[in-house]
Each structure stands twice: as C-alpha cells, then as structure tokens.
Amino acid sequence: VRGMAHRQLGEEDEARIWLSKAAINGALIEPAKQALAEPALQLVVTDEETINTRTNRWDVTTQVSEERRREEENEERRAELLAQGRALLDHQVGLADVKRAVAELEDQIEVRGLRLAAGLPVSNQTNHMLLVGPPGTGKTTTAEALGKIYAGLGVAGPPEISEVKRADFCGEHIGVSGPKTNELINRSLGCILFMDEFYSLVERHQDGRPDMIGMEAVNQLLVALEVHRFDFCFIGAGYEKEVDEFLTVNPGLAGRFNRKLRFESYTPDELVEIAVRYGQPRATIIAPAAREALNMACKTLRAYLSPDGRHGIDVMQNGRFARNVVERAERLRDSRVAAQHRSDKGSVTVEDLETLRTQDITAAVIDACAEKHVALQF
C-alpha cells in the first residue's frame, strides 16, 4: 500500500523500493509483482459518496458507479421539470384545446424516441411549433411550460426559454443576417428559442415587398429548422392572420412547423377567474358583487367591435386586461381605505385592506378602457 501511495504521488523511485519489500518468506506477493511490472498501474481512487452506495462497504463490486448515479439524478431532475411544466400549464385558466394539444405532443415525443431506438423513420416531425392567437391569451406562459416539458422529456437541455427578436437575427446591411442567424442557431442547439410577433423578422417596404435583410435571416433559419429539427426548438408566436401571411414569404417555411397551437380569446367568466387568481398571492380579494360587475364589463367588451374588426376583449389584451384591472383597483382601494383611516383610525379592518369593491373594479375598468381609447359605459 505504501509503495502504491508513493506512485500515486508521482514518486516512482520510492514506490519501487517499497513494492520490492512486499514479500512473504522472501517471495514477492503477486500484487507487488504486477505493480512492478506495470508502472502505469495506479490505486483506484474513490470517494465517500461512492462508498456510501455500496451494500458491502468493503466490496467494490456492490457500489453504484458515478455514471449511473448521474443518470439517476438526471432522471429525477427531468421528472421534476416535466411535473413543473405540466403544473404551470394546468394552472392556466381555460386553454382546453392547447392543453390537449400539448398532451398529444408529449405522446408524440415519447413514441418518436421509441421509433428512433427501433430504427424506424420519424419523417415530417420537428421540435418547432407556432403559437397563434390574440395578445394576453397565455402564449408566453405556455412557451415557458413547454420549455420545462421539453427538458423533462430530454428534448432540450436547459428548461428556460430564450426570447429573441429581429435584431438577434438581422444585421444592419445585406450579407450579415445569414451568418448572424447561423451563429445564433449554433449557440442555441439543445435550447429553446421563443419569438413573439414572429412576423417582425421581415419588414415590409411600402409596396409590400419583404426587405432583403430580413429575408436573408428567413432563408438561413429555414435551413437550420430542417437540419436541426431535433437539435433545438424554435417557437414562433403572434396573431394567426399575420403569422400565416408571414409564412408565405418562403414556400418552405410553413412546412418547418408541423404543429400550430391556437389560443382563443378568454370568455368573461375566464377573465374574472384570472383576476381572482391574480389577486390571491397579493392578498387581494374581489368581493362577489365586484366580480359580477367585472363579468358584466367583460360581456360588454365582448360585444364591442373596434374599427379594425377586433372585439373589445382582444383590444384590451385578454388576461393582461384582467391583471391590469386588479392593479388599478388596488390603487383605488388603497386611496379609499386611506381616507377611511384618516377619518376614523380604528375603523379599518383586515377585510377592508384586502377587498376590492364594486366601485374600485368599475372605475378601474373605465380607466383601463379609456387608456386604450375604448369608450364604453358600464
């Protein structure tokens, strides 16, 4: 042992001296003979963590290898991320069709892995997808959930999505966007890219023609989406009409996305539920009468049509509208409660501090709509 310890320290001369002394009745023991004959032979170094995996502390054959331990840790981490992604998506109000489509996507990815392992083809499949629908309908949150789900299924490494925009793909002059796009994709292999308003990648001239700088990026992205269809995930999002128009700038672009998730506008009931849930971690409670007032306001908005044909809930941006109303109503509540406290210091209760009342919600809705130039009377 002492001889091998010297060898481990790089002291070969000392090692050979001590190994030569490893004898019984004048005859070298076999391990010493082997060590002297093989100068490259070293002690097997272990650690406490590995030793603790052994069923017999002194039997190295009973231990779990470091590689297997890392595999088990990765399996546990992936299971945790998958559960987090599913929970994040499940917590979203509504989105029944989107949730069903994501469940189907999970099944497809699982079977794809089995087919690849069996040597079967998986043609017309990619990791890339489109999320289309009005603003404030949960597209970004769904992309975040997909990041965790993809990481949990082993499709992506890090679970975080990287949000990108036109400037990440395009240069300032012709000839730059192609290499810049290629560099971005190469850095993103194993990761998830998310681009809201996907169509902003190409700008339009006054005559409707797409700009060449943007088209260079599109053409390079087109190649990358095919070559790396399983190596990373690109998620494009935006209004469905604008996304569909954008896909026509290159005949092959639409085919790079074999899945489109459609997000519908929220119903009045769903918007009220979003507002209630948004208030919960803020210790804000919406009184029953105030909930009804918000529901009626949302129904009025649903019947309103803007000059460009959008109904009021889309103009007010769906879930963002619900959150915006809660924040504005909280400020109005605080002013109301502050006035009450100044008038009678002992009159303010915890319920007063928590509750949004009808007047708070109604004023907040009117204020939010006025900011978007939606002139309605509730």
C-alpha positions as CSV (number, residue, x, y, z in Angstrom):
1,V,0.0,0.0,0.0
2,R,2.8,2.4,0.9
3,G,4.5,1.7,-2.4
4,M,1.3,2.4,-4.4
5,A,0.8,5.6,-2.3
6,H,4.2,6.9,-3.4
7,R,3.4,6.0,-7.0
8,Q,0.1,7.9,-6.7
9,L,2.1,11.0,-5.6
10,G,4.5,10.6,-8.6
11,E,7.4,9.3,-6.5
12,E,8.2,6.2,-8.6
13,D,11.6,5.5,-7.2
14,E,10.2,5.4,-3.6
15,A,7.3,3.3,-4.9
16,R,9.6,0.7,-6.4
17,I,11.7,0.5,-3.2
18,W,8.6,-0.2,-1.1
19,L,7.0,-2.5,-3.6
20,S,10.2,-4.6,-3.6
21,K,9.8,-5.1,0.1
22,A,6.2,-6.6,-0.2
23,A,7.3,-10.1,0.4
24,I,6.3,-13.1,2.4
25,N,9.1,-15.6,3.3
26,G,11.3,-13.8,0.8
27,A,8.9,-14.1,-2.1
28,L,7.1,-11.1,-3.6
29,I,3.4,-11.2,-3.3
30,E,1.5,-11.2,-6.7
31,P,0.1,-7.7,-6.4
32,A,3.6,-6.3,-5.9
33,K,4.9,-8.3,-8.8
34,Q,2.2,-6.8,-11.0
35,A,2.8,-3.3,-9.8
36,L,6.5,-3.5,-10.5
37,A,5.8,-5.0,-14.0
38,E,3.3,-2.3,-14.8
39,P,4.5,1.2,-13.9
40,A,1.2,2.7,-15.1
41,L,-0.8,0.7,-12.6
42,Q,-2.4,3.1,-10.1
43,L,-4.5,2.9,-7.0
44,V,-8.3,3.1,-7.7
45,V,-9.3,6.4,-6.0
46,T,-12.9,6.6,-4.7
47,D,-14.8,9.0,-2.5
48,E,-17.2,8.9,0.4
49,E,-20.3,9.3,-1.8
50,T,-19.4,6.3,-3.9
51,I,-18.5,4.2,-0.8
52,N,-21.9,5.0,0.7
53,T,-23.6,3.4,-2.3
54,R,-22.1,0.0,-1.5
55,T,-24.2,-2.7,0.1
56,N,-20.9,-4.1,1.5
57,R,-18.7,-1.2,2.5
58,W,-15.5,-3.3,1.6
59,D,-16.8,-4.8,-1.6
60,V,-16.2,-2.5,-4.6
61,T,-18.4,-4.7,-6.8
62,T,-21.5,-3.6,-4.8
63,Q,-21.2,0.1,-5.4
64,V,-23.2,2.2,-7.9
65,S,-21.0,3.9,-10.5
66,E,-20.7,7.6,-10.7
67,E,-22.1,7.4,-14.3
68,R,-25.2,5.6,-13.1
69,R,-25.7,8.0,-10.2
70,R,-25.6,10.9,-12.6
71,E,-28.1,9.1,-14.8
72,E,-30.4,8.7,-11.8
73,E,-30.0,12.3,-10.8
74,N,-30.8,13.4,-14.4
75,E,-33.9,11.2,-14.5
76,E,-35.1,12.7,-11.2
77,R,-34.4,16.2,-12.5
78,R,-36.2,15.5,-15.8
79,A,-39.2,14.1,-13.9
80,E,-39.3,17.2,-11.7
81,L,-39.1,19.5,-14.7
82,L,-41.9,17.6,-16.5
83,A,-44.1,17.9,-13.5
84,Q,-43.4,21.6,-13.2
85,G,-44.2,22.2,-16.8
86,R,-47.4,20.3,-16.6
87,A,-48.4,22.1,-13.4
88,L,-47.6,25.5,-15.0
89,L,-49.8,24.7,-18.0
90,D,-52.6,23.2,-15.9
91,H,-52.7,26.3,-13.7
92,Q,-53.6,28.4,-16.8
93,V,-57.2,29.4,-16.9
94,G,-59.1,27.9,-19.9
95,L,-56.9,26.8,-22.9
96,A,-58.6,23.4,-23.1
97,D,-57.5,22.8,-26.7
98,V,-54.0,24.0,-26.1
99,K,-53.6,21.6,-23.1
100,R,-55.0,18.7,-25.1
101,A,-52.5,19.5,-27.9
102,V,-49.6,19.6,-25.5
103,A,-50.6,16.3,-24.1
104,E,-50.6,14.9,-27.6
105,L,-47.2,16.4,-28.2
106,E,-45.8,14.6,-25.2
107,D,-47.1,11.3,-26.5
108,Q,-45.6,12.0,-29.9
109,I,-42.2,12.8,-28.5
110,E,-42.2,9.7,-26.3
111,V,-43.2,7.5,-29.3
112,R,-40.7,9.2,-31.5
113,G,-37.9,8.2,-29.1
114,L,-39.1,4.6,-29.2
115,R,-39.3,4.6,-33.0
116,L,-35.8,6.1,-33.3
117,A,-34.4,3.5,-30.9
118,A,-36.1,0.8,-33.1
119,G,-34.5,2.2,-36.2
120,L,-37.9,3.4,-37.6
121,P,-38.3,6.7,-39.5
122,V,-39.9,9.8,-38.0
123,S,-40.5,11.8,-41.1
124,N,-42.3,15.1,-41.0
125,Q,-41.7,15.6,-37.3
126,T,-39.8,18.5,-35.7
127,N,-39.5,20.2,-32.3
128,H,-40.6,23.5,-33.8
129,M,-44.1,25.0,-33.4
130,L,-46.3,28.0,-33.7
131,L,-48.4,29.6,-31.0
132,V,-51.1,31.8,-32.6
133,G,-53.8,33.9,-31.1
134,P,-54.7,37.3,-29.6
135,P,-52.4,39.1,-27.1
136,G,-52.7,38.2,-23.5
137,T,-54.0,34.6,-24.0
138,G,-51.1,32.8,-22.4
139,K,-48.8,32.2,-25.3
140,T,-45.6,33.2,-23.5
141,T,-46.5,31.3,-20.3
142,T,-47.3,28.2,-22.5
143,A,-43.9,28.6,-24.1
144,E,-42.3,28.6,-20.6
145,A,-44.3,25.4,-19.7
146,L,-43.2,23.8,-23.0
147,G,-39.6,24.6,-22.1
148,K,-39.9,22.6,-18.9
149,I,-41.8,19.8,-20.6
150,Y,-39.2,19.6,-23.4
151,A,-36.4,19.5,-20.8
152,G,-38.3,16.9,-18.8
153,L,-38.7,14.7,-21.9
154,G,-35.0,15.1,-22.7
155,V,-35.7,17.1,-25.9
156,A,-33.9,20.2,-24.5
157,G,-31.2,20.8,-22.0
158,P,-31.9,23.9,-20.0
159,P,-35.7,24.4,-19.3
160,E,-35.6,28.2,-19.7
161,I,-36.7,29.7,-23.0
162,S,-34.6,32.4,-24.7
163,E,-36.7,35.2,-26.1
164,V,-35.3,36.5,-29.4
165,K,-36.3,39.4,-31.7
166,R,-35.4,40.6,-35.2
167,A,-32.2,42.2,-34.0
168,D,-30.9,38.8,-32.9
169,F,-31.1,37.5,-36.5
170,C,-30.6,40.6,-38.7
171,G,-27.6,42.8,-39.3
172,E,-27.6,46.4,-40.5
173,H,-26.8,45.7,-44.1
174,I,-27.2,42.9,-46.7
175,G,-24.8,39.9,-46.2
176,V,-24.8,40.0,-42.4
177,S,-28.1,38.4,-41.5
178,G,-27.4,34.9,-42.8
179,P,-24.2,34.3,-40.8
180,K,-25.7,36.1,-37.8
181,T,-28.7,33.8,-37.9
182,N,-26.5,30.7,-38.3
183,E,-24.4,31.8,-35.3
184,L,-27.5,32.3,-33.2
185,I,-28.8,28.8,-34.0
186,N,-25.4,27.1,-33.4
187,R,-25.3,28.8,-29.9
188,S,-28.9,27.6,-29.3
189,L,-28.5,23.9,-30.1
190,G,-30.1,21.9,-27.2
191,C,-32.1,25.0,-26.2
192,I,-35.5,26.7,-26.8
193,L,-35.9,29.9,-28.7
194,F,-39.1,31.9,-28.4
195,M,-40.0,34.8,-30.7
196,D,-43.2,36.7,-30.2
197,E,-44.6,38.6,-33.2
198,F,-42.6,36.1,-35.3
199,Y,-43.6,38.0,-38.5
200,S,-41.5,41.0,-37.3
201,L,-38.4,39.1,-38.6
202,V,-39.2,40.6,-42.0
203,E,-40.1,44.2,-42.6
204,R,-42.2,45.3,-45.5
205,H,-41.5,48.0,-48.0
206,Q,-44.3,50.5,-48.9
207,D,-45.1,48.3,-51.9
208,G,-45.5,45.3,-49.7
209,R,-42.2,43.6,-50.7
210,P,-40.2,41.9,-47.9
211,D,-36.9,43.5,-47.0
212,M,-33.8,41.7,-48.2
213,I,-32.1,41.9,-44.8
214,G,-35.0,40.1,-43.1
215,M,-35.2,37.6,-46.0
216,E,-31.6,36.6,-45.5
217,A,-32.4,35.7,-41.9
218,V,-35.5,33.8,-43.0
219,N,-33.6,31.8,-45.6
220,Q,-30.9,30.8,-43.2
221,L,-33.5,30.0,-40.5
222,L,-35.3,27.8,-43.0
223,V,-32.2,25.7,-43.4
224,A,-31.5,25.5,-39.7
225,L,-35.1,24.4,-38.8
226,E,-34.7,21.4,-41.1
227,V,-31.1,20.5,-40.4
228,H,-31.6,20.8,-36.7
229,R,-35.2,19.7,-36.5
230,F,-34.5,17.6,-33.3
231,D,-31.4,19.6,-32.1
232,F,-33.3,22.6,-30.7
233,C,-36.8,24.0,-30.5
234,F,-38.0,27.2,-32.2
235,I,-41.3,28.6,-31.1
236,G,-42.9,31.4,-33.1
237,A,-45.9,33.3,-31.8
238,G,-48.3,36.1,-32.8
239,Y,-51.6,36.8,-34.4
240,E,-52.7,33.9,-36.6
241,K,-53.5,36.1,-39.7
242,E,-50.1,37.8,-39.6
243,V,-48.3,34.6,-38.9
244,D,-50.0,32.9,-41.9
245,E,-49.1,35.8,-44.1
246,F,-45.5,35.7,-43.0
247,L,-45.2,32.0,-43.7
248,T,-45.8,32.8,-47.4
249,V,-42.6,34.8,-47.8
250,N,-40.8,31.5,-48.4
251,P,-42.7,28.5,-49.8
252,G,-40.9,26.0,-47.5
253,L,-41.3,28.0,-44.2
254,A,-44.7,26.6,-43.2
255,G,-43.5,23.1,-43.6
256,R,-40.9,23.6,-41.0
257,F,-43.6,23.8,-38.3
258,N,-45.7,20.7,-38.0
259,R,-47.7,21.9,-35.1
260,K,-49.8,25.1,-34.6
261,L,-51.4,25.7,-31.2
262,R,-54.4,28.1,-31.4
263,F,-55.2,30.3,-28.4
264,E,-58.7,31.6,-28.2
265,S,-59.9,34.9,-26.6
266,Y,-60.9,34.4,-23.0
267,T,-64.5,34.4,-22.0
268,P,-65.9,36.9,-19.5
269,D,-66.0,34.1,-16.9
270,E,-62.4,33.1,-17.5
271,L,-61.3,36.8,-17.3
272,V,-62.9,37.0,-13.9
273,E,-61.2,33.8,-12.8
274,I,-57.8,35.2,-14.0
275,A,-58.4,38.4,-11.9
276,V,-59.4,36.4,-8.8
277,R,-56.3,34.1,-9.1
278,Y,-54.0,37.1,-9.8
279,G,-55.2,38.7,-6.6
280,Q,-54.7,35.7,-4.3
281,P,-50.9,35.9,-3.8
282,R,-51.3,39.6,-3.4
283,A,-53.7,39.1,-0.5
284,T,-56.4,40.8,-2.6
285,I,-60.0,39.6,-2.6
286,I,-62.6,40.6,-5.1
287,A,-66.0,40.9,-3.5
288,P,-68.8,38.9,-5.1
289,A,-70.6,42.0,-6.3
290,A,-67.4,43.3,-7.7
291,R,-66.8,40.0,-9.6
292,E,-70.3,40.3,-11.1
293,A,-69.5,43.9,-12.1
294,L,-66.3,42.8,-13.8
295,N,-68.1,40.0,-15.6
296,M,-70.7,42.4,-16.9
297,A,-68.0,44.7,-18.1
298,C,-66.2,41.9,-19.9
299,K,-69.5,40.9,-21.6
300,T,-69.9,44.5,-22.8
301,L,-66.3,44.4,-24.1
302,R,-67.0,41.2,-25.9
303,A,-69.9,42.8,-27.8
304,Y,-67.8,45.9,-28.7
305,L,-66.0,45.9,-32.1
306,S,-63.1,48.2,-32.9
307,P,-62.7,49.9,-36.2
308,D,-60.3,47.1,-37.4
309,G,-62.9,44.5,-36.5
310,R,-61.4,43.2,-33.2
311,H,-63.8,42.7,-30.3
312,G,-63.1,44.7,-27.1
313,I,-61.5,41.8,-25.1
314,D,-58.8,41.4,-27.7
315,V,-58.3,45.2,-27.9
316,M,-57.8,45.2,-24.1
317,Q,-55.4,42.1,-24.4
318,N,-57.4,39.5,-22.6
319,G,-55.5,38.3,-19.5
320,R,-53.4,41.4,-19.3
321,F,-56.6,43.4,-19.0
322,A,-57.7,41.3,-16.0
323,R,-54.4,41.8,-14.3
324,N,-54.4,45.5,-15.2
325,V,-57.8,46.0,-13.7
326,V,-56.8,44.3,-10.4
327,E,-53.7,46.5,-10.1
328,R,-55.7,49.7,-10.9
329,A,-58.5,48.7,-8.5
330,E,-55.9,48.0,-5.7
331,R,-54.7,51.6,-6.0
332,L,-58.3,52.9,-5.9
333,R,-59.0,50.7,-2.8
334,D,-55.9,52.0,-1.1
335,S,-57.0,55.6,-1.6
336,R,-60.4,54.7,-0.3
337,V,-59.1,52.9,2.8
338,A,-56.5,55.6,3.5
339,A,-59.3,58.2,3.5
340,Q,-61.3,56.0,5.8
341,H,-58.3,55.6,8.1
342,R,-57.7,59.3,8.3
343,S,-61.4,59.8,9.1
344,D,-61.6,57.1,11.8
345,K,-58.3,55.4,12.7
346,G,-60.0,52.5,14.4
347,S,-62.4,51.7,11.7
348,V,-60.2,49.9,9.1
349,T,-60.4,46.1,9.2
350,V,-58.3,43.4,7.6
351,E,-61.2,42.8,5.2
352,D,-61.1,46.5,4.2
353,L,-57.4,46.1,3.5
354,E,-57.9,43.0,1.3
355,T,-61.2,43.6,-0.5
356,L,-61.8,45.2,-3.9
357,R,-65.4,46.5,-4.0
358,T,-67.7,47.3,-7.0
359,Q,-66.7,50.9,-7.2
360,D,-63.0,50.0,-7.3
361,I,-63.5,47.5,-10.1
362,T,-65.8,49.7,-12.2
363,A,-63.6,52.7,-12.0
364,A,-60.5,50.5,-12.8
365,V,-62.3,49.1,-15.9
366,I,-63.3,52.5,-17.2
367,D,-59.8,53.8,-16.6
368,A,-58.1,50.9,-18.4
369,C,-60.5,51.1,-21.4
370,A,-60.0,54.9,-21.7
371,E,-56.3,54.3,-22.0
372,K,-56.9,52.0,-25.0
373,H,-59.4,54.5,-26.4
374,V,-62.3,52.1,-25.9
375,A,-65.1,54.4,-24.8
376,L,-67.8,52.3,-23.2
377,Q,-70.3,53.0,-20.5
378,F,-70.7,50.2,-17.9
